[in-house]
Amino acid sequence: MRLPKTVAAGLAAVLLLGCGLLRPDETGSAGPEPTFSVNPGGEPLDDTIEDAVPPSADLDAVFRPSFTTTEGEIDAGSGFLVRWPDGRVLLLTAHHLLGTAGGMSREYTGAELSGGVVTGMTAASVDDENIVIASNRMVDLPGAVSGDVDIRRDLAAFEVTDAAGAAVLELAESPPAPGDRVYLLAETDQPGSRIYPAVETARGSVPFLQFEYDDEVALKATSGAPVLNSDGRVVGINIGGDEGKSPVEGHANSIETFVPMLRKGLGQV
């Protein structure tokens, strides 16, 4: 996928508005959008950020998940496939989609979801509806919560045994530094591009990824989508953003925090 090069601007952060509540073509209500309050970032970055070519990334790795729960089928947000270091393939998404943001009656803990509230998951590729994956093995993440409680623990994961035909993303070795390019890979309401360039802006004042998009981006239904580095590797799970800011601001659960959660949930601690 080749996209035009763009240039980013500086830093701002106060409010995180939850996204990923409905598929772009849905018209029903999936509950109120959660509001996530965060701390401001550090000092502004330089006005000029070196331009960069977006990475090649296969949209077949991004899915629209449907969760089978004790409250019925929940269609919400996005998810993506990633390869764990031991070779297992996981579908990762945002925990808050399995709560009021996704249309459920209340918020659930990770232990409740994996303990019986969620009994299965199917997901179709946003780029090829013929690519469908399924799992009845939700990873046990007892500490998982919605991002309005703690963005660092907004994570849900499923083990996928058959990912035939689907692209599987790789994890990055380290998170982005301030000024680094990051890219949201997602299906949005906007025609054309599926990869949205941004610049990481946080200077350690917030414990998650905080970035500013180069251009306007419609964030509905992008919670749970992957955030990539310039090598096309996953550095974060999209949790939300503020489309009211200029430039549009995004937030993601960083590999620094979700990888240790997964390691524990997979029994590798």
C-alpha positions as CSV (number, residue, x, y, z in Angstrom):
1,M,0.0,0.0,0.0
2,R,1.6,3.3,-1.1
3,L,0.2,6.5,0.3
4,P,1.2,10.2,0.0
5,K,3.7,11.5,2.4
6,T,2.5,14.0,5.0
7,V,4.0,16.2,7.7
8,A,2.9,16.3,11.4
9,A,2.7,19.1,14.0
10,G,3.3,19.4,17.8
11,L,1.8,18.4,21.1
12,A,-1.5,18.5,23.1
13,A,-3.4,16.3,25.4
14,V,-6.3,16.6,27.9
15,L,-9.3,14.5,26.9
16,L,-9.7,11.0,25.4
17,L,-13.0,10.2,23.8
18,G,-13.7,6.5,23.4
19,C,-14.2,5.2,19.9
20,G,-15.0,1.9,18.2
21,L,-18.6,1.6,19.3
22,L,-20.2,0.5,16.0
23,R,-19.3,-0.7,12.6
24,P,-19.2,2.2,10.2
25,D,-22.4,1.1,8.5
26,E,-24.4,0.4,11.6
27,T,-27.2,2.7,12.7
28,G,-28.3,1.3,16.1
29,S,-27.1,2.6,19.4
30,A,-24.3,0.7,21.2
31,G,-24.4,2.8,24.4
32,P,-22.7,6.1,25.3
33,E,-19.2,6.9,24.2
34,P,-16.9,6.7,27.3
35,T,-14.8,9.7,28.2
36,F,-11.3,9.0,29.3
37,S,-9.5,11.7,31.2
38,V,-5.7,11.8,31.0
39,N,-2.9,14.0,32.1
40,P,-1.3,16.6,29.8
41,G,1.8,15.7,27.9
42,G,5.3,17.2,28.3
43,E,7.0,20.0,26.5
44,P,6.0,20.7,22.9
45,L,8.0,19.0,20.2
46,D,9.9,20.8,17.5
47,D,7.6,22.2,14.8
48,T,9.2,20.3,12.1
49,I,9.0,16.5,12.0
50,E,11.0,14.6,9.3
51,D,8.7,13.2,6.7
52,A,8.5,9.4,6.4
53,V,7.0,6.8,4.0
54,P,4.2,4.8,5.7
55,P,5.1,1.1,6.1
56,S,3.6,-1.6,4.0
57,A,0.8,-3.1,6.0
58,D,-1.8,-5.7,4.9
59,L,-5.3,-4.7,5.9
60,D,-6.2,-8.4,5.9
61,A,-4.7,-8.3,9.5
62,V,-7.5,-6.1,10.7
63,F,-10.9,-7.6,11.5
64,R,-14.4,-6.7,12.6
65,P,-15.1,-8.9,15.6
66,S,-18.4,-10.4,16.8
67,F,-18.4,-11.7,20.4
68,T,-20.8,-14.4,21.6
69,T,-21.7,-13.4,25.2
70,T,-24.3,-14.2,27.8
71,E,-26.0,-10.9,26.7
72,G,-26.1,-12.0,23.1
73,E,-23.9,-11.2,20.0
74,I,-21.8,-8.0,20.4
75,D,-20.5,-6.5,17.2
76,A,-18.1,-3.7,18.1
77,G,-14.9,-2.0,17.1
78,S,-11.8,-3.6,15.5
79,G,-9.3,-6.3,16.2
80,F,-6.1,-7.5,14.6
81,L,-4.0,-10.6,14.3
82,V,-0.5,-10.7,15.9
83,R,2.1,-13.4,16.2
84,W,3.3,-14.2,19.7
85,P,7.0,-15.0,20.1
86,D,6.2,-18.7,20.6
87,G,4.4,-18.9,17.3
88,R,0.8,-18.7,18.5
89,V,-1.5,-16.3,16.7
90,L,-3.7,-14.0,18.8
91,L,-6.5,-11.7,18.0
92,L,-6.1,-8.5,20.1
93,T,-8.7,-5.9,20.7
94,A,-9.9,-3.4,23.3
95,H,-11.5,-4.6,26.5
96,H,-13.9,-1.6,26.7
97,L,-15.7,-3.0,23.6
98,L,-17.0,-5.8,25.8
99,G,-18.8,-3.3,28.1
100,T,-21.3,-0.5,27.8
101,A,-19.3,0.9,24.8
102,G,-20.1,-2.2,22.8
103,G,-23.8,-2.3,23.9
104,M,-23.6,-4.5,27.0
105,S,-25.5,-3.7,30.1
106,R,-22.5,-3.0,32.3
107,E,-18.8,-3.0,32.6
108,Y,-17.1,-6.4,33.2
109,T,-13.7,-7.4,34.6
110,G,-11.4,-9.4,32.5
111,A,-11.9,-12.3,34.9
112,E,-15.7,-12.2,34.3
113,L,-15.3,-12.1,30.5
114,S,-13.0,-15.0,30.2
115,G,-14.8,-16.8,33.1
116,G,-18.0,-17.4,31.1
117,V,-19.5,-14.1,29.9
118,V,-17.7,-14.4,26.6
119,T,-18.1,-17.9,25.1
120,G,-16.7,-17.3,21.6
121,M,-15.6,-14.9,18.9
122,T,-15.7,-14.7,15.1
123,A,-14.2,-12.0,13.0
124,A,-14.2,-11.1,9.3
125,S,-11.3,-9.3,7.6
126,V,-12.2,-5.7,6.7
127,D,-10.5,-6.2,3.3
128,D,-11.9,-9.6,2.4
129,E,-15.1,-10.9,3.8
130,N,-14.2,-14.4,2.8
131,I,-11.4,-14.4,5.4
132,V,-13.1,-15.3,8.7
133,I,-11.5,-16.5,11.9
134,A,-13.0,-17.9,15.0
135,S,-12.0,-18.7,18.6
136,N,-13.5,-20.0,21.8
137,R,-10.3,-19.5,23.7
138,M,-10.3,-16.1,25.3
139,V,-7.1,-15.4,27.1
140,D,-7.6,-15.0,30.9
141,L,-6.6,-11.4,31.7
142,P,-8.0,-10.8,35.2
143,G,-6.6,-7.3,35.5
144,A,-8.2,-6.1,32.2
145,V,-10.5,-3.0,32.6
146,S,-12.0,-0.3,30.4
147,G,-9.7,2.5,29.3
148,D,-11.7,5.0,31.4
149,V,-10.3,3.2,34.4
150,D,-6.8,2.5,33.0
151,I,-5.7,2.7,29.4
152,R,-2.8,0.4,30.2
153,R,-5.1,-2.5,31.0
154,D,-7.6,-2.0,28.2
155,L,-7.0,-5.3,26.4
156,A,-8.8,-8.4,25.3
157,A,-7.2,-11.3,23.5
158,F,-8.2,-14.6,21.9
159,E,-6.0,-17.5,20.7
160,V,-6.6,-18.3,17.0
161,T,-5.7,-21.8,15.8
162,D,-6.6,-21.3,12.1
163,A,-5.6,-18.0,10.5
164,A,-5.4,-19.4,6.9
165,G,-5.4,-16.6,4.4
166,A,-5.1,-13.8,6.9
167,A,-2.1,-11.5,7.4
168,V,-0.5,-11.7,10.8
169,L,1.3,-8.7,12.2
170,E,4.5,-8.8,14.2
171,L,5.2,-7.1,17.6
172,A,7.8,-4.4,17.7
173,E,10.8,-4.8,20.1
174,S,10.3,-1.3,21.7
175,P,7.7,1.5,21.9
176,P,8.1,4.7,19.9
177,A,10.0,7.6,21.3
178,P,8.6,11.2,21.2
179,G,8.9,12.4,17.6
180,D,8.7,8.9,16.1
181,R,6.2,8.2,13.3
182,V,3.3,5.9,14.2
183,Y,0.4,4.7,12.0
184,L,-3.1,3.7,12.7
185,L,-4.2,0.8,10.4
186,A,-7.9,0.7,10.4
187,E,-11.1,0.8,8.4
188,T,-12.9,4.2,8.9
189,D,-15.8,6.1,7.3
190,Q,-13.3,7.9,5.1
191,P,-12.8,6.7,1.6
192,G,-9.4,5.9,0.3
193,S,-6.6,5.5,2.8
194,R,-6.6,2.8,5.4
195,I,-3.4,3.9,7.2
196,Y,-3.3,7.1,9.1
197,P,0.1,8.7,9.9
198,A,0.8,10.4,13.2
199,V,3.6,11.5,15.5
200,E,4.2,10.2,19.0
201,T,4.2,13.2,21.3
202,A,4.3,12.0,25.0
203,R,7.4,12.5,27.0
204,G,6.8,10.1,29.7
205,S,4.1,12.1,31.4
206,V,1.4,9.6,30.5
207,P,1.9,5.8,30.6
208,F,0.5,5.1,27.2
209,L,1.0,6.1,23.6
210,Q,-0.2,9.6,22.8
211,F,0.1,10.9,19.2
212,E,-1.2,13.6,16.8
213,Y,-2.5,12.6,13.4
214,D,-1.2,14.4,10.3
215,D,-4.7,14.8,8.9
216,E,-8.3,14.6,9.9
217,V,-9.4,11.0,10.8
218,A,-12.9,9.6,11.6
219,L,-12.2,7.4,14.6
220,K,-15.5,5.6,15.0
221,A,-15.1,1.8,15.2
222,T,-11.3,2.0,15.3
223,S,-10.9,1.0,19.0
224,G,-8.9,-2.2,19.0
225,A,-7.1,-1.5,15.7
226,P,-3.3,-1.7,15.5
227,V,-0.9,1.2,15.8
228,L,2.3,0.5,13.9
229,N,5.8,1.8,13.7
230,S,7.6,2.8,10.6
231,D,8.7,-0.9,10.1
232,G,5.0,-2.0,10.1
233,R,5.3,-3.7,13.5
234,V,2.7,-3.3,16.3
235,V,3.5,-0.8,19.0
236,G,0.0,-0.2,20.4
237,I,-3.7,-1.1,20.5
238,N,-5.8,1.9,19.5
239,I,-8.1,2.9,22.5
240,G,-9.5,6.2,21.5
241,G,-8.9,9.8,20.5
242,D,-10.2,13.3,20.4
243,E,-11.5,14.4,17.0
244,G,-12.3,17.8,18.4
245,K,-8.6,18.7,18.8
246,S,-6.6,20.1,16.0
247,P,-4.6,18.1,15.1
248,V,-6.7,15.1,16.0
249,E,-5.2,13.3,19.0
250,G,-5.0,9.6,19.5
251,H,-4.2,7.2,22.4
252,A,-3.2,3.6,22.5
253,N,-2.2,0.9,24.9
254,S,1.5,0.5,24.5
255,I,3.4,-2.8,24.0
256,E,5.2,-1.8,27.2
257,T,2.1,-2.5,29.1
258,F,0.0,-5.0,27.1
259,V,2.8,-7.4,26.3
260,P,3.4,-8.1,30.1
261,M,-0.3,-8.6,30.6
262,L,-0.4,-11.1,27.7
263,R,2.7,-12.9,29.0
264,K,1.0,-13.4,32.3
265,G,-2.3,-14.4,30.8
266,L,-0.6,-17.0,28.6
267,G,1.2,-18.5,31.6
268,Q,4.6,-17.3,30.6
269,V,5.5,-15.3,33.7
